[in-house]
Amino acid sequence: MGALPKKKVSRRRRNNRRQHHVLRPPQLVRCRNCGEYRLSHHACLSCGMYRGREVLSSDELATSAL
């Protein structure tokens, strides 16, 4: 057999361990180029810009919208 717990884990200890399992809303920021909301550290899906450079062309944006 494997290792077995010696004592019951209290509700407080159990819940403290599980407090990181909570779902959080996505971190949204405004695009500096078009003003649309986008995920932080991701390219804008409406204009294709990231940190002042165009990283997605218009045909890539059309296929990603499908």
CHARMM-style PDB file with segment names, atoms N, HN, CA, C and O in Angstrom:
ATOM      1  N   MET     1       0.828  -1.186   0.000  1.00  0.00      PROA
ATOM      2  CA  MET     1       0.000   0.000   0.000  1.00  0.00      PROA
ATOM      3  C   MET     1       0.871   1.248   0.000  1.00  0.00      PROA
ATOM      4  O   MET     1       2.033   1.221   0.405  1.00  0.00      PROA
ATOM      5  N   GLY     2       0.291   2.317  -0.455  1.00  0.00      PROA
ATOM      6  HN  GLY     2      -0.653   2.340  -0.784  1.00  0.00      PROA
ATOM      7  CA  GLY     2       1.011   3.580  -0.475  1.00  0.00      PROA
ATOM      8  C   GLY     2       0.918   4.296   0.865  1.00  0.00      PROA
ATOM      9  O   GLY     2       0.459   3.738   1.862  1.00  0.00      PROA
ATOM     10  N   ALA     3       1.356   5.523   0.859  1.00  0.00      PROA
ATOM     11  HN  ALA     3       1.729   5.976   0.049  1.00  0.00      PROA
ATOM     12  CA  ALA     3       1.326   6.323   2.084  1.00  0.00      PROA
ATOM     13  C   ALA     3      -0.113   6.704   2.413  1.00  0.00      PROA
ATOM     14  O   ALA     3      -0.885   7.066   1.526  1.00  0.00      PROA
ATOM     15  N   LEU     4      -0.465   6.620   3.685  1.00  0.00      PROA
ATOM     16  HN  LEU     4       0.162   6.326   4.405  1.00  0.00      PROA
ATOM     17  CA  LEU     4      -1.804   6.964   4.136  1.00  0.00      PROA
ATOM     18  C   LEU     4      -1.716   8.123   5.122  1.00  0.00      PROA
ATOM     19  O   LEU     4      -0.743   8.227   5.868  1.00  0.00      PROA
ATOM     20  N   PRO     5      -2.725   8.995   5.131  1.00  0.00      PROA
ATOM     21  CA  PRO     5      -2.683  10.125   6.061  1.00  0.00      PROA
ATOM     22  C   PRO     5      -2.834   9.661   7.503  1.00  0.00      PROA
ATOM     23  O   PRO     5      -3.607   8.748   7.794  1.00  0.00      PROA
ATOM     24  N   LYS     6      -2.096  10.291   8.393  1.00  0.00      PROA
ATOM     25  HN  LYS     6      -1.469  11.033   8.156  1.00  0.00      PROA
ATOM     26  CA  LYS     6      -2.167   9.958   9.815  1.00  0.00      PROA
ATOM     27  C   LYS     6      -3.389  10.583  10.473  1.00  0.00      PROA
ATOM     28  O   LYS     6      -3.992   9.988  11.365  1.00  0.00      PROA
ATOM     29  N   LYS     7      -3.757  11.796  10.027  1.00  0.00      PROA
ATOM     30  HN  LYS     7      -3.267  12.279   9.302  1.00  0.00      PROA
ATOM     31  CA  LYS     7      -4.865  12.517  10.647  1.00  0.00      PROA
ATOM     32  C   LYS     7      -5.759  13.098   9.561  1.00  0.00      PROA
ATOM     33  O   LYS     7      -5.358  13.236   8.405  1.00  0.00      PROA
ATOM     34  N   LYS     8      -6.974  13.431   9.961  1.00  0.00      PROA
ATOM     35  HN  LYS     8      -7.299  13.319  10.900  1.00  0.00      PROA
ATOM     36  CA  LYS     8      -7.925  14.066   9.055  1.00  0.00      PROA
ATOM     37  C   LYS     8      -7.449  15.480   8.725  1.00  0.00      PROA
ATOM     38  O   LYS     8      -6.987  16.210   9.601  1.00  0.00      PROA
ATOM     39  N   VAL     9      -7.566  15.852   7.456  1.00  0.00      PROA
ATOM     40  HN  VAL     9      -7.941  15.259   6.744  1.00  0.00      PROA
ATOM     41  CA  VAL     9      -7.205  17.208   7.035  1.00  0.00      PROA
ATOM     42  C   VAL     9      -8.382  18.121   7.363  1.00  0.00      PROA
ATOM     43  O   VAL     9      -9.515  17.853   6.963  1.00  0.00      PROA
ATOM     44  N   SER    10      -8.106  19.194   8.090  1.00  0.00      PROA
ATOM     45  HN  SER    10      -7.186  19.411   8.415  1.00  0.00      PROA
ATOM     46  CA  SER    10      -9.169  20.110   8.502  1.00  0.00      PROA
ATOM     47  C   SER    10      -9.741  20.857   7.303  1.00  0.00      PROA
ATOM     48  O   SER    10      -9.110  20.948   6.250  1.00  0.00      PROA
ATOM     49  N   ARG    11     -10.949  21.390   7.483  1.00  0.00      PROA
ATOM     50  HN  ARG    11     -11.461  21.316   8.338  1.00  0.00      PROA
ATOM     51  CA  ARG    11     -11.583  22.154   6.401  1.00  0.00      PROA
ATOM     52  C   ARG    11     -10.744  23.362   6.024  1.00  0.00      PROA
ATOM     53  O   ARG    11     -10.639  23.705   4.846  1.00  0.00      PROA
ATOM     54  N   ARG    12     -10.148  24.005   7.012  1.00  0.00      PROA
ATOM     55  HN  ARG    12     -10.233  23.726   7.968  1.00  0.00      PROA
ATOM     56  CA  ARG    12      -9.340  25.193   6.739  1.00  0.00      PROA
ATOM     57  C   ARG    12      -8.105  24.845   5.902  1.00  0.00      PROA
ATOM     58  O   ARG    12      -7.800  25.533   4.928  1.00  0.00      PROA
ATOM     59  N   ARG    13      -7.400  23.784   6.280  1.00  0.00      PROA
ATOM     60  HN  ARG    13      -7.648  23.225   7.071  1.00  0.00      PROA
ATOM     61  CA  ARG    13      -6.208  23.380   5.538  1.00  0.00      PROA
ATOM     62  C   ARG    13      -6.565  22.922   4.117  1.00  0.00      PROA
ATOM     63  O   ARG    13      -5.866  23.237   3.154  1.00  0.00      PROA
ATOM     64  N   ARG    14      -7.664  22.176   4.011  1.00  0.00      PROA
ATOM     65  HN  ARG    14      -8.232  21.921   4.794  1.00  0.00      PROA
ATOM     66  CA  ARG    14      -8.116  21.711   2.696  1.00  0.00      PROA
ATOM     67  C   ARG    14      -8.489  22.884   1.800  1.00  0.00      PROA
ATOM     68  O   ARG    14      -8.095  22.929   0.634  1.00  0.00      PROA
ATOM     69  N   ASN    15      -9.257  23.842   2.346  1.00  0.00      PROA
ATOM     70  HN  ASN    15      -9.577  23.805   3.293  1.00  0.00      PROA
ATOM     71  CA  ASN    15      -9.693  24.980   1.545  1.00  0.00      PROA
ATOM     72  C   ASN    15      -8.539  25.917   1.209  1.00  0.00      PROA
ATOM     73  O   ASN    15      -8.539  26.525   0.139  1.00  0.00      PROA
ATOM     74  N   ASN    16      -7.551  26.049   2.103  1.00  0.00      PROA
ATOM     75  HN  ASN    16      -7.551  25.554   2.973  1.00  0.00      PROA
ATOM     76  CA  ASN    16      -6.373  26.854   1.784  1.00  0.00      PROA
ATOM     77  C   ASN    16      -5.603  26.251   0.623  1.00  0.00      PROA
ATOM     78  O   ASN    16      -5.059  26.980  -0.207  1.00  0.00      PROA
ATOM     79  N   ARG    17      -5.553  24.944   0.557  1.00  0.00      PROA
ATOM     80  HN  ARG    17      -5.995  24.353   1.232  1.00  0.00      PROA
ATOM     81  CA  ARG    17      -4.869  24.291  -0.549  1.00  0.00      PROA
ATOM     82  C   ARG    17      -5.625  24.510  -1.860  1.00  0.00      PROA
ATOM     83  O   ARG    17      -5.005  24.631  -2.917  1.00  0.00      PROA
ATOM     84  N   ARG    18      -6.938  24.560  -1.802  1.00  0.00      PROA
ATOM     85  HN  ARG    18      -7.442  24.461  -0.944  1.00  0.00      PROA
ATOM     86  CA  ARG    18      -7.766  24.679  -3.005  1.00  0.00      PROA
ATOM     87  C   ARG    18      -8.055  26.116  -3.413  1.00  0.00      PROA
ATOM     88  O   ARG    18      -8.752  26.336  -4.404  1.00  0.00      PROA
ATOM     89  N   GLN    19      -7.544  27.097  -2.684  1.00  0.00      PROA
ATOM     90  HN  GLN    19      -6.978  26.918  -1.879  1.00  0.00      PROA
ATOM     91  CA  GLN    19      -7.890  28.473  -3.009  1.00  0.00      PROA
ATOM     92  C   GLN    19      -7.322  28.933  -4.344  1.00  0.00      PROA
ATOM     93  O   GLN    19      -7.782  29.938  -4.886  1.00  0.00      PROA
ATOM     94  N   HSD    20      -6.337  28.229  -4.890  1.00  0.00      PROA
ATOM     95  HN  HSD    20      -5.963  27.412  -4.450  1.00  0.00      PROA
ATOM     96  CA  HSD    20      -5.763  28.589  -6.178  1.00  0.00      PROA
ATOM     97  C   HSD    20      -6.531  27.977  -7.342  1.00  0.00      PROA
ATOM     98  O   HSD    20      -6.180  28.219  -8.497  1.00  0.00      PROA
ATOM     99  N   HSD    21      -7.565  27.192  -7.071  1.00  0.00      PROA
ATOM    100  HN  HSD    21      -7.849  26.995  -6.133  1.00  0.00      PROA
ATOM    101  CA  HSD    21      -8.324  26.536  -8.126  1.00  0.00      PROA
ATOM    102  C   HSD    21      -9.453  27.416  -8.659  1.00  0.00      PROA
ATOM    103  O   HSD    21     -10.230  26.979  -9.508  1.00  0.00      PROA
ATOM    104  N   VAL    22      -9.545  28.627  -8.176  1.00  0.00      PROA
ATOM    105  HN  VAL    22      -8.913  28.982  -7.487  1.00  0.00      PROA
ATOM    106  CA  VAL    22     -10.642  29.513  -8.552  1.00  0.00      PROA
ATOM    107  C   VAL    22     -10.445  30.000  -9.990  1.00  0.00      PROA
ATOM    108  O   VAL    22      -9.314  30.199 -10.433  1.00  0.00      PROA
ATOM    109  N   LEU    23     -11.544  30.187 -10.710  1.00  0.00      PROA
ATOM    110  HN  LEU    23     -12.463  30.024 -10.350  1.00  0.00      PROA
ATOM    111  CA  LEU    23     -11.485  30.717 -12.073  1.00  0.00      PROA
ATOM    112  C   LEU    23     -11.441  32.236 -12.013  1.00  0.00      PROA
ATOM    113  O   LEU    23     -12.217  32.863 -11.292  1.00  0.00      PROA
ATOM    114  N   ARG    24     -10.536  32.813 -12.768  1.00  0.00      PROA
ATOM    115  HN  ARG    24      -9.905  32.304 -13.354  1.00  0.00      PROA
ATOM    116  CA  ARG    24     -10.413  34.267 -12.809  1.00  0.00      PROA
ATOM    117  C   ARG    24     -10.773  34.772 -14.202  1.00  0.00      PROA
ATOM    118  O   ARG    24     -10.548  34.067 -15.186  1.00  0.00      PROA
ATOM    119  N   PRO    25     -11.327  35.978 -14.305  1.00  0.00      PROA
ATOM    120  CA  PRO    25     -11.641  36.519 -15.630  1.00  0.00      PROA
ATOM    121  C   PRO    25     -10.356  36.802 -16.399  1.00  0.00      PROA
ATOM    122  O   PRO    25      -9.324  37.077 -15.788  1.00  0.00      PROA
ATOM    123  N   PRO    26     -10.400  36.739 -17.731  1.00  0.00      PROA
ATOM    124  CA  PRO    26      -9.186  36.987 -18.516  1.00  0.00      PROA
ATOM    125  C   PRO    26      -8.710  38.428 -18.361  1.00  0.00      PROA
ATOM    126  O   PRO    26      -9.520  39.341 -18.198  1.00  0.00      PROA
ATOM    127  N   GLN    27      -7.401  38.627 -18.412  1.00  0.00      PROA
ATOM    128  HN  GLN    27      -6.743  37.886 -18.544  1.00  0.00      PROA
ATOM    129  CA  GLN    27      -6.797  39.953 -18.275  1.00  0.00      PROA
ATOM    130  C   GLN    27      -6.898  40.668 -19.620  1.00  0.00      PROA
ATOM    131  O   GLN    27      -6.143  40.370 -20.546  1.00  0.00      PROA
ATOM    132  N   LEU    28      -7.831  41.611 -19.724  1.00  0.00      PROA
ATOM    133  HN  LEU    28      -8.444  41.854 -18.972  1.00  0.00      PROA
ATOM    134  CA  LEU    28      -8.052  42.326 -20.977  1.00  0.00      PROA
ATOM    135  C   LEU    28      -7.461  43.723 -20.895  1.00  0.00      PROA
ATOM    136  O   LEU    28      -7.570  44.397 -19.871  1.00  0.00      PROA
ATOM    137  N   VAL    29      -6.828  44.153 -21.992  1.00  0.00      PROA
ATOM    138  HN  VAL    29      -6.738  43.606 -22.824  1.00  0.00      PROA
ATOM    139  CA  VAL    29      -6.288  45.503 -22.115  1.00  0.00      PROA
ATOM    140  C   VAL    29      -6.755  46.069 -23.449  1.00  0.00      PROA
ATOM    141  O   VAL    29      -7.139  45.322 -24.348  1.00  0.00      PROA
ATOM    142  N   ARG    30      -6.721  47.388 -23.571  1.00  0.00      PROA
ATOM    143  HN  ARG    30      -6.409  47.995 -22.841  1.00  0.00      PROA
ATOM    144  CA  ARG    30      -7.119  48.023 -24.832  1.00  0.00      PROA
ATOM    145  C   ARG    30      -5.950  48.045 -25.807  1.00  0.00      PROA
ATOM    146  O   ARG    30      -4.808  48.287 -25.416  1.00  0.00      PROA
ATOM    147  N   CYS    31      -6.243  47.791 -27.073  1.00  0.00      PROA
ATOM    148  HN  CYS    31      -7.170  47.594 -27.390  1.00  0.00      PROA
ATOM    149  CA  CYS    31      -5.240  47.859 -28.128  1.00  0.00      PROA
ATOM    150  C   CYS    31      -4.889  49.326 -28.364  1.00  0.00      PROA
ATOM    151  O   CYS    31      -5.778  50.172 -28.458  1.00  0.00      PROA
ATOM    152  N   ARG    32      -3.602  49.626 -28.460  1.00  0.00      PROA
ATOM    153  HN  ARG    32      -2.879  48.938 -28.384  1.00  0.00      PROA
ATOM    154  CA  ARG    32      -3.176  51.017 -28.669  1.00  0.00      PROA
ATOM    155  C   ARG    32      -3.502  51.500 -30.074  1.00  0.00      PROA
ATOM    156  O   ARG    32      -3.634  52.702 -30.305  1.00  0.00      PROA
ATOM    157  N   ASN    33      -3.634  50.567 -31.015  1.00  0.00      PROA
ATOM    158  HN  ASN    33      -3.527  49.590 -30.828  1.00  0.00      PROA
ATOM    159  CA  ASN    33      -3.871  50.947 -32.409  1.00  0.00      PROA
ATOM    160  C   ASN    33      -5.358  51.171 -32.696  1.00  0.00      PROA
ATOM    161  O   ASN    33      -5.731  52.211 -33.238  1.00  0.00      PROA
ATOM    162  N   CYS    34      -6.210  50.205 -32.338  1.00  0.00      PROA
ATOM    163  HN  CYS    34      -5.907  49.359 -31.898  1.00  0.00      PROA
ATOM    164  CA  CYS    34      -7.620  50.304 -32.718  1.00  0.00      PROA
ATOM    165  C   CYS    34      -8.558  50.510 -31.532  1.00  0.00      PROA
ATOM    166  O   CYS    34      -9.716  50.877 -31.733  1.00  0.00      PROA
ATOM    167  N   GLY    35      -8.097  50.286 -30.304  1.00  0.00      PROA
ATOM    168  HN  GLY    35      -7.156  49.988 -30.140  1.00  0.00      PROA
ATOM    169  CA  GLY    35      -8.927  50.507 -29.129  1.00  0.00      PROA
ATOM    170  C   GLY    35      -9.773  49.326 -28.715  1.00  0.00      PROA
ATOM    171  O   GLY    35     -10.479  49.403 -27.709  1.00  0.00      PROA
ATOM    172  N   GLU    36      -9.725  48.232 -29.461  1.00  0.00      PROA
ATOM    173  HN  GLU    36      -9.152  48.170 -30.278  1.00  0.00      PROA
ATOM    174  CA  GLU    36     -10.473  47.032 -29.093  1.00  0.00      PROA
ATOM    175  C   GLU    36      -9.810  46.359 -27.899  1.00  0.00      PROA
ATOM    176  O   GLU    36      -8.613  46.527 -27.663  1.00  0.00      PROA
ATOM    177  N   TYR    37     -10.596  45.598 -27.151  1.00  0.00      PROA
ATOM    178  HN  TYR    37     -11.568  45.461 -27.342  1.00  0.00      PROA
ATOM    179  CA  TYR    37     -10.030  44.835 -26.043  1.00  0.00      PROA
ATOM    180  C   TYR    37      -9.349  43.590 -26.591  1.00  0.00      PROA
ATOM    181  O   TYR    37      -9.835  42.964 -27.532  1.00  0.00      PROA
ATOM    182  N   ARG    38      -8.210  43.239 -25.986  1.00  0.00      PROA
ATOM    183  HN  ARG    38      -7.815  43.748 -25.221  1.00  0.00      PROA
ATOM    184  CA  ARG    38      -7.460  42.053 -26.382  1.00  0.00      PROA
ATOM    185  C   ARG    38      -6.846  41.442 -25.132  1.00  0.00      PROA
ATOM    186  O   ARG    38      -6.793  42.084 -24.083  1.00  0.00      PROA
ATOM    187  N   LEU    39      -6.382  40.207 -25.243  1.00  0.00      PROA
ATOM    188  HN  LEU    39      -6.425  39.685 -26.095  1.00  0.00      PROA
ATOM    189  CA  LEU    39      -5.700  39.575 -24.134  1.00  0.00      PROA
ATOM    190  C   LEU    39      -4.323  40.202 -23.960  1.00  0.00      PROA
ATOM    191  O   LEU    39      -3.654  40.531 -24.939  1.00  0.00      PROA
ATOM    192  N   SER    40      -3.910  40.363 -22.724  1.00  0.00      PROA
ATOM    193  HN  SER    40      -4.454  40.095 -21.928  1.00  0.00      PROA
ATOM    194  CA  SER    40      -2.597  40.918 -22.442  1.00  0.00      PROA
ATOM    195  C   SER    40      -1.517  40.003 -23.002  1.00  0.00      PROA
ATOM    196  O   SER    40      -1.638  38.783 -22.897  1.00  0.00      PROA
ATOM    197  N   HSD    41      -0.471  40.555 -23.591  1.00  0.00      PROA
ATOM    198  HN  HSD    41      -0.373  41.547 -23.677  1.00  0.00      PROA
ATOM    199  CA  HSD    41       0.655  39.838 -24.190  1.00  0.00      PROA
ATOM    200  C   HSD    41       0.241  38.991 -25.384  1.00  0.00      PROA
ATOM    201  O   HSD    41       0.896  37.994 -25.688  1.00  0.00      PROA
ATOM    202  N   HSD    42      -0.846  39.373 -26.073  1.00  0.00      PROA
ATOM    203  HN  HSD    42      -1.379  40.183 -25.826  1.00  0.00      PROA
ATOM    204  CA  HSD    42      -1.283  38.696 -27.288  1.00  0.00      PROA
ATOM    205  C   HSD    42      -1.509  39.736 -28.374  1.00  0.00      PROA
ATOM    206  O   HSD    42      -1.767  40.904 -28.085  1.00  0.00      PROA
ATOM    207  N   ALA    43      -1.411  39.309 -29.610  1.00  0.00      PROA
ATOM    208  HN  ALA    43      -1.202  38.359 -29.845  1.00  0.00      PROA
ATOM    209  CA  ALA    43      -1.672  40.201 -30.735  1.00  0.00      PROA
ATOM    210  C   ALA    43      -3.166  40.519 -30.795  1.00  0.00      PROA
ATOM    211  O   ALA    43      -4.001  39.690 -30.432  1.00  0.00      PROA
ATOM    212  N   CYS    44      -3.490  41.720 -31.256  1.00  0.00      PROA
ATOM    213  HN  CYS    44      -2.811  42.393 -31.551  1.00  0.00      PROA
ATOM    214  CA  CYS    44      -4.880  42.138 -31.397  1.00  0.00      PROA
ATOM    215  C   CYS    44      -5.500  41.378 -32.566  1.00  0.00      PROA
ATOM    216  O   CYS    44      -4.928  41.347 -33.656  1.00  0.00      PROA
ATOM    217  N   LEU    45      -6.665  40.764 -32.350  1.00  0.00      PROA
ATOM    218  HN  LEU    45      -7.129  40.789 -31.465  1.00  0.00      PROA
ATOM    219  CA  LEU    45      -7.299  39.987 -33.403  1.00  0.00      PROA
ATOM    220  C   LEU    45      -8.097  40.850 -34.370  1.00  0.00      PROA
ATOM    221  O   LEU    45      -8.528  40.356 -35.412  1.00  0.00      PROA
ATOM    222  N   SER    46      -8.305  42.123 -34.055  1.00  0.00      PROA
ATOM    223  HN  SER    46      -7.955  42.523 -33.208  1.00  0.00      PROA
ATOM    224  CA  SER    46      -9.062  42.969 -34.972  1.00  0.00      PROA
ATOM    225  C   SER    46      -8.150  43.720 -35.943  1.00  0.00      PROA
ATOM    226  O   SER    46      -8.522  43.925 -37.098  1.00  0.00      PROA
ATOM    227  N   CYS    47      -6.951  44.135 -35.489  1.00  0.00      PROA
ATOM    228  HN  CYS    47      -6.649  43.968 -34.551  1.00  0.00      PROA
ATOM    229  CA  CYS    47      -6.065  44.873 -36.389  1.00  0.00      PROA
ATOM    230  C   CYS    47      -4.745  44.152 -36.653  1.00  0.00      PROA
ATOM    231  O   CYS    47      -4.032  44.528 -37.583  1.00  0.00      PROA
ATOM    232  N   GLY    48      -4.396  43.142 -35.878  1.00  0.00      PROA
ATOM    233  HN  GLY    48      -4.976  42.837 -35.122  1.00  0.00      PROA
ATOM    234  CA  GLY    48      -3.182  42.372 -36.116  1.00  0.00      PROA
ATOM    235  C   GLY    48      -1.911  42.997 -35.579  1.00  0.00      PROA
ATOM    236  O   GLY    48      -0.820  42.556 -35.939  1.00  0.00      PROA
ATOM    237  N   MET    49      -2.011  44.009 -34.729  1.00  0.00      PROA
ATOM    238  HN  MET    49      -2.897  44.367 -34.436  1.00  0.00      PROA
ATOM    239  CA  MET    49      -0.825  44.685 -34.213  1.00  0.00      PROA
ATOM    240  C   MET    49      -0.434  44.114 -32.858  1.00  0.00      PROA
ATOM    241  O   MET    49      -1.287  43.681 -32.083  1.00  0.00      PROA
ATOM    242  N   TYR    50       0.877  44.120 -32.580  1.00  0.00      PROA
ATOM    243  HN  TYR    50       1.570  44.472 -33.210  1.00  0.00      PROA
ATOM    244  CA  TYR    50       1.406  43.749 -31.274  1.00  0.00      PROA
ATOM    245  C   TYR    50       2.641  44.587 -31.020  1.00  0.00      PROA
ATOM    246  O   TYR    50       3.605  44.522 -31.782  1.00  0.00      PROA
ATOM    247  N   ARG    51       2.619  45.369 -29.960  1.00  0.00      PROA
ATOM    248  HN  ARG    51       1.835  45.421 -29.341  1.00  0.00      PROA
ATOM    249  CA  ARG    51       3.716  46.245 -29.545  1.00  0.00      PROA
ATOM    250  C   ARG    51       4.185  47.156 -30.690  1.00  0.00      PROA
ATOM    251  O   ARG    51       5.385  47.334 -30.898  1.00  0.00      PROA
ATOM    252  N   GLY    52       3.226  47.729 -31.428  1.00  0.00      PROA
ATOM    253  HN  GLY    52       2.251  47.585 -31.259  1.00  0.00      PROA
ATOM    254  CA  GLY    52       3.540  48.701 -32.466  1.00  0.00      PROA
ATOM    255  C   GLY    52       3.923  48.101 -33.805  1.00  0.00      PROA
ATOM    256  O   GLY    52       4.231  48.843 -34.738  1.00  0.00      PROA
ATOM    257  N   ARG    53       3.915  46.787 -33.929  1.00  0.00      PROA
ATOM    258  HN  ARG    53       3.665  46.184 -33.171  1.00  0.00      PROA
ATOM    259  CA  ARG    53       4.253  46.136 -35.190  1.00  0.00      PROA
ATOM    260  C   ARG    53       3.086  45.287 -35.670  1.00  0.00      PROA
ATOM    261  O   ARG    53       2.325  44.758 -34.859  1.00  0.00      PROA
ATOM    262  N   GLU    54       2.943  45.153 -36.986  1.00  0.00      PROA
ATOM    263  HN  GLU    54       3.562  45.582 -37.645  1.00  0.00      PROA
ATOM    264  CA  GLU    54       1.906  44.290 -37.538  1.00  0.00      PROA
ATOM    265  C   GLU    54       2.446  42.863 -37.586  1.00  0.00      PROA
ATOM    266  O   GLU    54       3.383  42.569 -38.328  1.00  0.00      PROA
ATOM    267  N   VAL    55       1.854  41.994 -36.800  1.00  0.00      PROA
ATOM    268  HN  VAL    55       1.092  42.233 -36.198  1.00  0.00      PROA
ATOM    269  CA  VAL    55       2.313  40.611 -36.740  1.00  0.00      PROA
ATOM    270  C   VAL    55       1.339  39.655 -37.415  1.00  0.00      PROA
ATOM    271  O   VAL    55       1.713  38.527 -37.739  1.00  0.00      PROA
ATOM    272  N   LEU    56       0.106  40.077 -37.633  1.00  0.00      PROA
ATOM    273  HN  LEU    56      -0.198  40.993 -37.370  1.00  0.00      PROA
ATOM    274  CA  LEU    56      -0.875  39.280 -38.358  1.00  0.00      PROA
ATOM    275  C   LEU    56      -1.341  40.072 -39.564  1.00  0.00      PROA
ATOM    276  O   LEU    56      -1.789  41.212 -39.436  1.00  0.00      PROA
ATOM    277  N   SER    57      -1.231  39.459 -40.745  1.00  0.00      PROA
ATOM    278  HN  SER    57      -0.867  38.534 -40.848  1.00  0.00      PROA
ATOM    279  CA  SER    57      -1.683  40.147 -41.959  1.00  0.00      PROA
ATOM    280  C   SER    57      -3.202  40.045 -42.068  1.00  0.00      PROA
ATOM    281  O   SER    57      -3.842  39.333 -41.293  1.00  0.00      PROA
ATOM    282  N   SER    58      -3.769  40.758 -43.030  1.00  0.00      PROA
ATOM    283  HN  SER    58      -3.249  41.337 -43.659  1.00  0.00      PROA
ATOM    284  CA  SER    58      -5.223  40.811 -43.158  1.00  0.00      PROA
ATOM    285  C   SER    58      -5.801  39.453 -43.552  1.00  0.00      PROA
ATOM    286  O   SER    58      -6.897  39.112 -43.108  1.00  0.00      PROA
ATOM    287  N   ASP    59      -5.094  38.665 -44.375  1.00  0.00      PROA
ATOM    288  HN  ASP    59      -4.203  38.943 -44.736  1.00  0.00      PROA
ATOM    289  CA  ASP    59      -5.615  37.347 -44.744  1.00  0.00      PROA
ATOM    290  C   ASP    59      -5.538  36.369 -43.570  1.00  0.00      PROA
ATOM    291  O   ASP    59      -6.380  35.478 -43.460  1.00  0.00      PROA
ATOM    292  N   GLU    60      -4.532  36.522 -42.682  1.00  0.00      PROA
ATOM    293  HN  GLU    60      -3.847  37.246 -42.771  1.00  0.00      PROA
ATOM    294  CA  GLU    60      -4.467  35.696 -41.483  1.00  0.00      PROA
ATOM    295  C   GLU    60      -5.600  36.051 -40.520  1.00  0.00      PROA
ATOM    296  O   GLU    60      -6.148  35.177 -39.848  1.00  0.00      PROA
ATOM    297  N   LEU    61      -5.950  37.341 -40.457  1.00  0.00      PROA
ATOM    298  HN  LEU    61      -5.505  38.052 -41.003  1.00  0.00      PROA
ATOM    299  CA  LEU    61      -7.037  37.767 -39.581  1.00  0.00      PROA
ATOM    300  C   LEU    61      -8.372  37.227 -40.097  1.00  0.00      PROA
ATOM    301  O   LEU    61      -9.236  36.861 -39.300  1.00  0.00      PROA
ATOM    302  N   ALA    62      -8.550  37.172 -41.408  1.00  0.00      PROA
ATOM    303  HN  ALA    62      -7.848  37.469 -42.056  1.00  0.00      PROA
ATOM    304  CA  ALA    62      -9.805  36.665 -41.986  1.00  0.00      PROA
ATOM    305  C   ALA    62      -9.966  35.177 -41.687  1.00  0.00      PROA
ATOM    306  O   ALA    62     -11.078  34.727 -41.412  1.00  0.00      PROA
ATOM    307  N   THR    63      -8.877  34.403 -41.735  1.00  0.00      PROA
ATOM    308  HN  THR    63      -7.973  34.769 -41.958  1.00  0.00      PROA
ATOM    309  CA  THR    63      -8.976  32.975 -41.472  1.00  0.00      PROA
ATOM    310  C   THR    63      -9.103  32.692 -39.980  1.00  0.00      PROA
ATOM    311  O   THR    63      -9.705  31.686 -39.605  1.00  0.00      PROA
ATOM    312  N   SER    64      -8.557  33.547 -39.118  1.00  0.00      PROA
ATOM    313  HN  SER    64      -8.068  34.365 -39.423  1.00  0.00      PROA
ATOM    314  CA  SER    64      -8.664  33.307 -37.677  1.00  0.00      PROA
ATOM    315  C   SER    64     -10.063  33.635 -37.168  1.00  0.00      PROA
ATOM    316  O   SER    64     -10.464  33.122 -36.123  1.00  0.00      PROA
ATOM    317  N   ALA    65     -10.816  34.470 -37.873  1.00  0.00      PROA
ATOM    318  HN  ALA    65     -10.491  34.887 -38.722  1.00  0.00      PROA
ATOM    319  CA  ALA    65     -12.165  34.827 -37.448  1.00  0.00      PROA
ATOM    320  C   ALA    65     -13.143  33.694 -37.701  1.00  0.00      PROA
ATOM    321  O   ALA    65     -14.212  33.656 -37.091  1.00  0.00      PROA
ATOM    322  N   LEU    66     -12.800  32.776 -38.584  1.00  0.00      PROA
ATOM    323  HN  LEU    66     -11.932  32.806 -39.079  1.00  0.00      PROA
ATOM    324  CA  LEU    66     -13.705  31.650 -38.890  1.00  0.00      PROA
ATOM    325  C   LEU    66     -13.608  30.645 -37.844  1.00  0.00      PROA
ATOM    326  OT1 LEU    66     -14.286  29.619 -37.908  1.00  0.00      PROA
TER     327      LEU     66
END
